[in-house]
Amino acid sequence: MGTLRVIDLPPELICRIMAHIDVRDLYHCTLTCMLLRQIVKGSVELQFDMQLGINRLIYTKPLGSEPPLSTRLELLRRRQIAWNFLQWKEKFTVRCPLGDSTLYEYLGGVYSQWGYDSLSFVSLQPRLDQEKAVWWTHCVPFEVIDYTSDPTQDLLVIITDSPLGSEYVYTAHIQSMATNEMHPKAAAPTHQSLASTQVDYTFEPSWAIISVQIAGDFVAIMVRECEGLACTYIEIWNWTQADLPHKCELIETTSVDDIHFLSLTTLLVTSARGGFVGIYNFDDPAVSDRGIIAKGKFGLPDLVAGRQYTTLYVSSYPLVTESHVRHHNTTLEEPLFKFSSEDRICTISIPSYETATPLVRIRLFIHLRVFFGLDPRVCTFLKEHQGSLVPWEVWGPRNTRWCLKNWKSYAYASYGLKSIDAFPGPSDSTNDLPPRFTRCRLRLRDFNPFATSGPEPLGDVSLEEWRKGRIIREPLCIPAGTFFAKDVVSYLPYREVITEEFFDLMEAIIDDNQIILKEVMLFCPDFSCNSRDFDHQRDVGNGDKLTVLRF
């Protein structure tokens, strides 16, 4: 009896076998012979699994649910083509009410903005009733220091100063986004943070930089540059529990600039003064007293004499849960796909000053796999040098890409393996908008390894060719003395595409379904400008404008 080969099996059995192999191996199978290629091509289930793997996405609904598998595959393919060439299917604008343009966020398809005595929300998630945007506003009877939300849980957390005489410095109000009342899952309407005994006030009131984030049942608050507090205070608590202990604390003597949940048990912190990115693990403080444990600190390259890191700001779409809130004014359509927490990009913005020279704004793109134990070299170093700072040379070059520019744009954001930023346009006489506007194209960088494994685009590398997609595989070397003390090389490849259309924007936001461009339009009249510009100022002076590019 001859040897039985895989290709001798019935096609149905081959499909069953292939359904259990890794997507990369599945792709390689299609390159081995025509028969396997035809079997994979003819199987909707295998095609769907392969497209999910190629796009680094997770399907959020049960396989037996609607829509049919063939429809899901078609939606996934259309999505990939649309994002590859920035071909949005819909474009519309939304006017925001007047408010504090510095205190806003976009999470889970809902844009929100603090308006002095109220919080306004607009749902921009695609809806079953085909409405483009639905607004609602809640009055807030106290001064807001910071806030954050998770629309997937109908959760709103507002940070305020605690009343005079309180044992704690700050109070977190745990509310429903829909009703503005105490959240039904919350164990208590408020949570107190930072004991007053830990702060030595010289005078009242105190001033500090506050940051707050949500990840499932956990809320993290960071307090830095607080008068009387000689360190950075980080606290994580379970907002669904009230019995003590339900929180854990981290006192970081090295100043921390920003925090970000990488997963439901992992927190990223950045420190410009310390020159590192730190990774901390924690258990649910409601059931464990282990606290916040340092997993590793990853050093940044040394700078040339005279330069210094000032602040390290993190940009990566925060974690959200799968089910979306059904607000009483609208019916949201749940997204079919989401990204994996381990397979995404984190962008760190690093302003840096040097004596007698202008600001240089650096962006560092980091593939988060390096922090989840997926880089063997880093894992080996952490085992052999427990507690030591991981040198840049060990963790950085293969997992990052630097972007060093003098252009001072703040318009950038990351989602999954994609990053969007503003690509400066011409500064000639045709740009006759008032000075506060920035006219630019949009540039999308895709760090998905499958996006960079195809052939190079043909033709000259011009702006028009970039729109078709330009793959950047060659390493970037920043020579010693330019900015860093030694040569700094980064190898992380990406594919970039740039829009033909120009936009006027101050901020860019991205998620799985859309790009949102924020244009600050507060009316501060400049009477020295010509009449045309003054009329333009009056026209736009009724709140910020959001331009939504929906894919």
C-alpha positions in Angstrom: 0.0 0.0 0.0 1.4 3.4 -1.0 2.0 6.3 1.3 -1.1 8.4 1.8 -0.5 12.0 1.0 -2.5 15.0 2.4 -3.6 15.9 -1.1 -5.1 12.4 -1.5 -7.6 13.1 1.2 -11.1 14.3 0.4 -11.3 18.1 0.1 -13.8 18.3 3.0 -11.3 16.6 5.3 -8.4 18.8 4.1 -10.5 21.9 4.9 -11.1 20.5 8.4 -7.4 20.0 8.9 -6.5 23.4 7.6 -9.0 25.1 9.9 -6.7 24.3 12.8 -3.4 25.7 11.5 -1.9 29.1 11.9 -2.9 31.7 9.3 0.7 32.1 8.2 1.0 28.3 7.6 -2.4 28.4 5.9 -1.0 31.1 3.5 2.1 29.1 2.9 0.0 26.0 2.0 -1.6 28.0 -0.8 2.0 28.4 -2.3 2.9 24.7 -2.2 0.6 23.3 -4.9 -2.3 24.3 -7.1 -4.7 21.7 -5.4 -4.3 23.2 -1.9 -4.5 26.7 -3.4 -7.8 25.8 -5.0 -9.2 24.1 -1.9 -8.4 27.2 0.3 -9.7 29.6 -2.4 -12.9 27.6 -2.6 -13.6 27.4 1.1 -15.3 30.5 2.5 -14.5 29.5 6.1 -10.7 29.2 5.3 -10.7 32.4 3.3 -12.4 34.2 6.2 -10.0 32.8 8.8 -7.0 33.8 6.6 -8.4 37.4 6.0 -8.9 37.8 9.8 -5.3 36.7 10.4 -3.9 38.9 7.6 -5.7 41.9 9.0 -4.8 41.0 12.6 -8.4 41.1 13.7 -10.8 39.1 15.9 -14.4 38.4 15.0 -16.7 39.5 17.8 -19.8 37.5 17.1 -20.6 33.8 17.2 -19.8 32.0 14.0 -23.4 30.8 13.6 -24.9 34.3 13.9 -25.9 36.8 11.2 -24.6 37.9 8.8 -23.7 34.8 6.8 -20.0 33.8 6.5 -19.9 34.9 2.8 -21.2 38.3 3.7 -18.6 38.7 6.5 -15.8 37.8 4.1 -17.0 40.3 1.6 -17.2 43.0 4.3 -13.7 42.1 5.5 -12.3 42.4 2.0 -13.9 45.7 1.3 -12.7 47.0 4.5 -9.1 46.0 3.7 -9.2 47.7 0.2 -10.8 50.8 1.6 -8.1 51.3 4.3 -5.3 50.3 2.0 -6.0 53.2 -0.3 -7.8 55.6 2.1 -11.0 55.3 0.0 -13.8 56.3 2.5 -17.3 55.6 1.5 -18.9 58.6 3.3 -17.8 62.0 4.5 -19.8 64.4 6.7 -19.3 67.1 9.3 -20.6 67.5 12.9 -20.6 70.8 14.8 -19.7 70.6 18.5 -21.1 73.0 21.1 -18.8 75.7 22.5 -16.7 74.3 25.3 -13.2 73.6 26.5 -11.4 72.3 23.4 -8.6 70.9 25.5 -10.7 68.5 27.4 -12.3 65.9 25.1 -12.0 62.3 24.0 -13.2 59.7 21.5 -13.8 56.2 22.7 -16.1 53.3 21.5 -17.6 55.4 18.7 -18.6 58.3 21.0 -17.0 61.7 21.0 -17.3 63.8 24.2 -16.3 67.3 25.2 -16.3 69.2 28.5 -18.3 72.5 28.2 -17.6 74.5 31.4 -20.7 73.3 33.2 -21.7 70.3 31.1 -20.5 67.2 29.2 -21.7 66.8 25.6 -21.6 63.5 23.8 -22.1 62.6 20.1 -22.4 59.0 18.9 -20.5 58.6 15.7 -20.7 54.8 15.6 -22.6 53.5 12.5 -26.3 52.9 13.4 -29.0 50.6 12.2 -31.3 53.6 11.6 -28.6 55.2 9.4 -28.4 58.5 11.4 -25.0 60.1 11.1 -24.7 61.6 14.6 -26.8 61.9 17.8 -26.0 64.4 20.5 -26.9 64.4 24.2 -25.7 66.6 27.0 -25.5 66.3 30.8 -25.2 69.1 33.3 -22.2 68.7 35.7 -22.7 70.6 39.0 -19.0 70.6 39.9 -15.6 71.6 38.4 -14.2 68.9 36.3 -10.4 68.2 36.5 -10.4 65.3 34.1 -12.8 62.6 32.9 -12.9 59.5 30.8 -15.6 57.1 29.5 -16.2 53.6 28.2 -19.3 53.7 26.0 -19.3 49.9 25.7 -20.1 49.8 29.5 -22.2 53.0 29.5 -19.5 54.2 32.0 -18.4 57.8 32.8 -15.8 58.6 35.4 -15.3 62.3 36.4 -12.4 63.4 38.6 -13.0 66.4 40.9 -11.3 68.0 43.9 -12.7 66.5 47.1 -14.6 68.8 49.5 -12.6 70.8 52.0 -11.8 68.8 55.1 -12.0 65.5 53.2 -9.5 62.7 54.1 -8.7 62.4 50.3 -7.5 64.9 47.7 -9.6 63.7 44.7 -13.0 62.2 44.1 -14.0 60.0 41.2 -17.8 60.2 40.3 -18.9 56.9 38.7 -21.9 57.6 36.5 -23.9 56.3 33.6 -23.3 58.1 30.3 -27.0 57.7 29.3 -28.6 58.9 32.5 -26.0 61.0 34.3 -26.8 59.0 37.5 -24.8 56.5 39.5 -23.8 53.6 37.3 -26.0 50.6 38.1 -22.9 48.3 38.3 -21.0 50.7 40.6 -20.5 49.6 44.2 -20.6 53.3 45.3 -21.4 56.6 43.6 -17.9 58.0 44.3 -14.4 56.8 44.9 -11.7 58.7 46.9 -8.1 58.8 45.8 -4.8 60.1 47.3 -4.9 60.4 51.1 -4.5 64.0 52.3 -1.8 62.7 54.7 0.4 61.9 51.6 0.4 65.5 50.5 2.1 68.4 52.2 0.3 71.6 51.1 2.0 74.9 51.4 -1.2 76.8 50.3 -4.6 76.0 48.8 -5.7 75.0 46.3 -3.3 72.5 44.9 -2.4 72.2 41.2 -1.6 68.9 39.5 -1.7 67.0 36.3 -4.3 64.2 36.3 -4.8 61.3 34.0 -7.5 58.7 34.2 -8.2 55.5 32.2 -10.7 52.6 32.2 -10.1 49.0 31.3 -13.1 46.7 32.0 -13.7 46.7 35.8 -10.6 48.8 36.5 -10.0 52.5 36.7 -6.4 53.9 36.9 -5.7 57.5 38.0 -2.3 59.2 37.8 -1.4 62.3 39.8 1.8 64.2 39.0 3.4 67.6 39.6 1.1 68.0 42.6 2.2 70.6 45.1 3.4 68.8 48.2 3.7 65.5 46.5 7.3 64.7 45.7 6.5 61.6 43.5 4.0 60.4 41.0 1.0 58.7 42.5 -0.8 55.9 40.5 -3.9 54.1 41.8 -5.9 51.2 40.3 -9.3 50.3 41.7 -12.2 48.0 40.9 -15.2 50.3 40.4 -17.7 47.4 40.8 -16.5 46.6 44.3 -16.7 48.6 47.6 -15.4 46.3 50.3 -11.8 47.1 51.2 -9.3 46.5 49.9 -10.4 47.1 46.4 -7.5 49.3 45.2 -3.8 49.1 44.8 -1.2 51.9 44.7 2.1 52.7 43.1 4.4 55.5 44.3 6.9 56.2 41.6 9.8 58.4 42.8 10.8 59.0 39.1 8.4 61.4 37.5 5.8 59.6 35.3 4.4 61.5 32.2 1.6 59.2 31.1 -0.2 55.9 31.7 -2.0 53.5 29.4 -3.7 50.1 29.9 -2.1 47.5 27.6 -4.5 44.8 28.8 -6.9 44.1 31.7 -3.8 43.3 33.9 -1.0 45.3 32.3 -0.3 49.0 32.6 2.3 51.0 30.6 3.9 54.1 32.1 6.3 56.6 30.5 9.0 58.7 32.2 10.9 61.4 30.4 13.1 62.2 33.4 13.9 58.5 33.8 14.3 57.9 30.1 12.2 54.7 30.0 8.9 53.0 29.2 7.8 50.9 32.2 5.5 47.8 32.1 3.6 46.9 35.3 1.3 43.9 36.1 -1.5 43.8 38.6 -4.2 41.5 39.8 -7.8 42.5 40.6 -7.3 44.4 43.8 -10.7 43.3 45.1 -9.4 39.7 45.4 -5.6 40.1 45.6 -3.2 42.2 47.7 -0.2 41.6 45.3 -0.3 45.3 44.3 1.3 46.8 41.1 4.4 44.9 40.2 7.1 46.1 37.8 7.5 43.7 34.9 10.3 45.6 33.2 11.6 49.0 32.4 12.7 49.7 28.8 15.4 52.3 28.3 15.3 55.0 25.6 18.5 56.0 23.7 20.8 58.5 25.4 20.6 62.0 24.0 23.4 64.3 22.9 24.7 66.8 25.5 22.3 69.8 25.9 19.2 67.9 24.8 16.7 66.3 27.1 13.4 64.4 26.9 10.7 66.6 28.2 7.5 64.6 28.2 6.5 61.2 26.8 2.8 61.2 25.7 1.2 57.8 24.7 -1.2 57.4 21.9 -2.9 54.1 21.4 -6.6 53.4 21.2 -7.7 52.4 24.7 -9.1 49.0 25.6 -12.9 48.6 25.3 -15.1 45.7 25.9 -17.1 43.9 23.2 -20.7 44.9 23.8 -21.8 48.4 22.9 -24.1 50.5 25.0 -27.6 51.0 23.6 -28.3 54.7 24.3 -32.0 55.6 24.6 -31.7 58.0 21.7 -30.2 55.6 19.2 -29.5 51.9 18.3 -25.8 51.3 17.7 -24.6 48.6 15.3 -22.0 46.5 17.1 -18.7 46.3 15.2 -18.0 42.9 13.7 -14.2 43.0 14.2 -11.7 44.2 16.8 -8.0 44.2 17.2 -5.9 42.0 19.5 -4.5 43.8 22.6 -1.0 42.2 21.9 -1.0 43.0 18.2 -1.1 46.7 18.0 1.0 49.9 17.7 1.7 52.4 20.5 2.9 55.9 19.5 4.9 58.0 21.9 5.2 61.7 21.2 8.4 63.2 22.5 8.9 67.0 22.4 12.6 67.8 23.0 14.4 71.1 23.6 18.0 72.1 23.1 19.5 75.4 24.2 19.0 78.1 21.5 17.3 75.7 19.1 13.6 75.3 18.3 11.4 72.4 19.5 11.9 69.1 17.8 8.9 66.7 18.0 9.8 63.0 17.7 7.4 60.1 17.3 8.3 56.7 18.4 6.2 53.8 17.0 6.4 50.7 19.2 4.9 47.3 18.3 3.5 46.2 21.7 4.5 42.5 21.1 7.8 43.4 22.8 6.0 44.0 26.1 4.0 40.8 25.9 6.9 38.3 25.9 6.9 37.8 22.1 10.5 38.9 21.6 12.8 36.0 22.6 15.8 38.3 23.0 14.0 40.5 25.5 12.6 37.5 27.4 16.1 36.1 27.7 17.5 39.4 29.0 14.7 39.8 31.6 15.3 36.3 32.9 19.1 36.8 33.2 19.0 40.4 34.5 15.9 40.6 36.8 15.2 44.2 37.9 17.6 45.7 35.4 16.7 48.4 32.8 16.4 46.7 29.4 18.8 48.6 27.2 17.5 50.2 24.0 19.9 48.0 21.9 18.1 44.9 23.3 14.5 45.8 22.8 14.3 48.8 20.5 15.7 48.4 17.0 13.5 45.4 15.8 10.3 46.6 17.5 10.2 50.3 16.7 10.4 53.0 14.1 11.5 56.6 14.8 10.0 59.7 13.1 12.1 62.8 13.7 10.6 66.0 12.4 10.8 69.7 13.1 7.1 70.1 12.0 5.1 70.8 15.1 1.8 69.0 14.2 -0.2 67.4 17.0 -2.5 65.7 14.6 -1.7 62.0 15.0 -3.4 58.9 16.5 -3.0 55.1 16.5 -5.5 52.2 16.3 -4.5 48.5 16.1 -1.6 48.4 13.7 -2.4 51.6 12.0 -1.3 55.2 12.7 -2.7 58.3 11.1 -1.0 61.7 11.0 -1.0 65.0 9.2 1.3 65.4 6.2 2.2 69.1 5.7 0.8 70.8 2.6 2.2 73.7 0.6 2.9 76.9 2.5 2.5 79.2 -0.5 0.0 81.9 -1.3 -2.8 79.5 -2.0 -3.0 78.7 1.7 -5.0 81.8 2.6 -6.8 80.5 5.7 -6.3 82.2 9.1 -3.0 81.2 10.8 -4.6 78.9 13.4 -5.6 76.4 10.6 -3.2 73.8 9.3 -3.8 72.6 5.8 -2.4 69.1 5.2 -2.9 65.8 3.7 -3.5 62.6 5.8 -0.9 59.9 5.9 -1.8 56.4 7.1 1.0 54.1 8.2 0.2 50.3 8.4 2.6 48.3 10.5 0.8 45.0 9.7 3.6 42.6 8.5 1.3 41.2 5.8 0.9 44.8 4.5 4.7 45.1 4.1 5.2 41.6 2.5 3.9 42.5 -1.0 5.9 43.9 -3.9 7.1 47.5 -4.1 4.9 49.9 -6.0 6.0 50.7 -9.6 7.0 54.1 -10.8 8.7 57.1 -9.3 8.4 57.7 -5.6 6.4 60.9 -5.8 3.4 62.1 -3.7 1.0 60.6 -6.2 2.7 57.2 -6.0 2.5 57.3 -2.2 -1.3 57.4 -2.5 -1.0 53.9 -4.2 1.0 52.7 -1.3 4.7 52.9 -0.5 6.4 50.1 1.5 9.2 51.2 3.8 11.5 48.2 4.6 14.9 49.8 4.8 16.1 50.7 8.4 16.1 54.2 9.6 19.4 55.4 11.0 19.6 58.6 13.0 23.3 59.5 13.1 25.1 60.2 16.3 25.2 63.8 17.2 22.0 64.7 15.3 19.8 64.0 18.2 21.2 61.0 20.0 24.6 60.3 21.5 25.1 57.2 19.4 23.7 56.0 16.0 20.1 54.9 16.6 18.7 52.4 14.1 15.0 51.2 13.9 13.8 48.4 11.6 10.1 48.1 12.0 8.6 48.1 8.4 5.4 49.8 7.4 3.3 50.7 4.4 2.2 54.2 3.9 -0.5 55.9 1.8 -1.3 59.6 1.6 -4.5 61.3 0.6 -4.8 63.5 -2.4 -7.3 65.8 -0.6 -6.2 68.5 1.8 -7.8 69.1 5.1 -7.8 71.9 7.7 -7.4 70.3 11.2 -5.9 70.5 14.6 -6.3 66.8 15.6 -6.8 63.4 14.0 -8.5 60.4 15.6 -8.9 56.9 14.2 -10.7 53.7 15.0 -11.8 50.6 13.1 -14.6 52.3 11.1 -13.6 55.9 10.6 -11.1 58.8 10.8 -12.3 61.8 12.7 -10.6 65.2 12.0 -11.1 67.8 14.7 -10.9 71.5 13.8 -10.8 74.0 16.7 -13.1 76.8 15.9 -13.4 78.9 19.0 -14.1 82.5 18.0 -11.3 84.8 19.1 -11.5 87.7 16.6 -8.3 89.1 15.1 -9.3 92.7 14.0 -5.9 93.1 12.2 -6.9 90.5 9.6 -8.6 91.4 6.3 -12.4 91.4 6.0 -12.5 88.0 4.3 -10.6 86.3 7.1 -12.7 88.1 9.8 -15.9 86.9 8.1 -14.5 83.4 8.1 -13.8 83.7 11.8 -17.3 84.8 12.5 -18.7 81.9 10.4 -16.8 79.2 12.3 -17.0 80.6 15.8 -19.9 78.4 17.0 -17.9 75.5 18.4 -15.5 72.9 17.0 -16.1 71.0 13.8 -15.6 67.2 13.4 -15.1 65.9 9.9 -15.9 62.2 9.8 -14.4 59.9 7.1 -16.3 56.7 7.3 -14.9 53.5 5.7 
